[in-house]
Amino acid sequence: MSKLFESSKINGMTLANRFVRSATWEGMAADDGAVTPKLIETMVNLANGGVGLIISSHAYISPEGQASPWQLGIDNDECIDGLQEMTAAVHASGAKIVMQLAHAGVYADEHVIGQPPLVVSNFEGQSESPRHEITADDIRMLVAAFSNAARRAKSAGFDGVQIHAAHGYLLSQFLSPAFNQRRDEYGGDITNRSRVIFEVYQAIRKTVSRTYPVLMKINCRDFIPNGLMPEDSLQVGIILANAGLDAIELSGGMVMSKPKNSPSRPQINAENKEAYFKEDAVSFKKKISIPLILVGGIRSFGVAERLVEDGFADYISLSRPFIREPKLINRWKAGDRRKATCKSDNLCLRPALNGDGIYCVTERRERAKQGVPI
C-alpha cells in the first residue's frame, strides 16, 4: 500500500490518509455567515470521497475581518449550532475537519463590513480609500477574537483549528514588509513582524489546551516586491514549532499576485509544473520537526507520492482538484491513478462571486455538450 494511504496522527488527531483538502472559499454560507445545507453537503461529499482531513474555508473571527459575501463566520456563539451540524456530518462520513480562522485585514470587503478595513500600516499608496491602522488596543482585541473563535470551533466539534497567516490576509500582512512598515514592537525585523502571530497562537493554545491540534498556514514567500522571503518565513516556522505548534501548511503568493505568482496558478498541464513550493519545503523539513503539509498545484498521484516518500512533505494538500472531483482520493485508492481532471483554468471562483457557490464551470460545460444532466 502506498504511504499516502497510511494512517497517521497530528497531536492525537488520527487521519485515515495523508491527503488534506486545503481551505477553499466555497461562497456557500448564509448572508450572516451561518452554515447552510449546501455547505454541509459539500463537506460530506469530500468526506465520502476519501479526503482524510478537511480544512474549512477561511472563517472570519470578527465582523470587520470578513473578506467577502457568503463567507463562513465564527465571530459569535450563535454560529456554534450550525457548525456542530456540519462537523457531525463529516465525522459520520469518517473524515476529520479543522476550522480555518482568519481576518482579512486590508482585504476585508468594505461594502460588507460597513467601515474602513484594518491595515497594519497606513502609508501612502496603501489604498485610495480610507483605512484604519491597527492600534495596540486593536491588536489586543484581535488576539482575543482569534482565541474566542478557537473556543467556538472546539465547542462545535472541530478536530482542530488552523490559523490563516498566508496569502495576504491580516496575519500575513504583519509578516510582509510590503504591508508592515510599523515602528513599534510589531514592525521591523521578522521577530517583531511575527510577534502578533505568536501572540495569537499562544492565546489559542491557552484556550483550547495542549492536546487540541493547532495548525497554521503560512507563505514560503509572497511573490511581490518587498514581500516575505523564505529565510524569514522559515524563521517564523522555527519559532512556532518550538512553541508547540502541531503542523504547518506551506503555501505562497498573495491575493493580489499576478496569475503566474498567485496561489492558484493556471495551466498546470505537466508534472514539472506541479508542487511549485516544494523547493522551499526542503528548507522547512531540514529545520522543523513538526508535520509539514504541502499545497501548491499538485495534480498527479505519482508527484504526491514522491513528495512524501522523498521527504519534501508529510501531507499533501489539494484545493481546486476537489472542486471538480470530490471523490478523487477514493479513485486513486481504488487503483485509478490518472491525474486529477482539474484543468487549472481558475473559472471555478466565478459562480461563488456571483452568489451561486463554487463549482467546476468547465465540467458543467462538458456535461452540457454531452447532454448529461447536471
Protein Blocks (a to p, Z undefined) as FASTA:
>chain_A
ZZklpccdeehiacfblcdcddddehlacfkopacfklmmmmmmmmmnopabacdddddf
bfklcfbghiacffbfklmmmmmmmmmmmmmnopacddddddekjmpcfklnopacddfb
dcehkambdcddddfklmmmmmmmmmmmmmmmmmnopabdcddfeehiaklmmmpmklmm
cfbfkgcjfklmmmmmmmmmmmmmmmnojklccdddddfbeoighiacfklmmmmmmmmm
mnopabdcddedjfklcfklmmbdghiabfklgokllmmmmmmmmmpmbdcddeehiabf
klmmmmmmnopafbdcdfklmmmmmmlmmmmmnopacdcfbeolopmmmmmmnonopadf
klmmmmmmnopaZZ
